[in-house]
């Protein structure tokens, strides 16, 4: 089996699992641990068919560990951290699928790191989408217009959102920090700012696809100005 075919298999397995995980995370906010086990085992089974340097594979895996724990500390969810760790076993080094990916830096960084950076670039589109939505609805309070949107408090229980307002000394105050343990009933029927629980698995899935096809997007952006 050629190395290119192995990378095609990595791409297909990764995309299949990530798309399914993104769907369940979006609908139910659940991504089963078995999915990440599939990615990790698939990666280990494909290792013998790859011309990987063991040192580079270990380095790629080790460098993603602190990033995964940072995601946990930021409250982004265990599924995101597990997904990154399993992807670092599935595709630890840059793939080569014919002419893809298109953009590869002269010094190749660990592929999982490129996937993570590309995912962050995708994630940065979300504040722009919030701004466009709030301009359309006439809700232009900075910086909240970049972080979420307004909703009637009584509807919060039906949605995957966190309030960006809290009650202190009987007064409602805005905060950029999501109030994960807020007493929703205390807001009554007021319209308040909320921020959605956006699953990072969705931009991670898009980032994985773009990393295999386009490659190092940040390198390409920087190279345009140099």
Secondary structure as GFF3:
##gff-version 3
##sequence-region A 1 226
A	DSSP	alpha_helix	3	28	.	.	.	ID=ss1
A	DSSP	alpha_helix	33	47	.	.	.	ID=ss2
A	DSSP	alpha_helix	54	73	.	.	.	ID=ss3
A	DSSP	alpha_helix	78	90	.	.	.	ID=ss4
A	DSSP	alpha_helix	111	123	.	.	.	ID=ss5
A	DSSP	alpha_helix	125	137	.	.	.	ID=ss6
A	DSSP	alpha_helix	144	147	.	.	.	ID=ss7
A	DSSP	beta_strand	149	152	.	.	.	ID=ss8
A	DSSP	three_ten_helix	153	158	.	.	.	ID=ss9
A	DSSP	beta_strand	161	168	.	.	.	ID=ss10
A	DSSP	beta_strand	171	179	.	.	.	ID=ss11
A	DSSP	three_ten_helix	184	187	.	.	.	ID=ss12
A	DSSP	beta_strand	191	196	.	.	.	ID=ss13
A	DSSP	alpha_helix	200	213	.	.	.	ID=ss14
A	DSSP	alpha_helix	217	223	.	.	.	ID=ss15
###
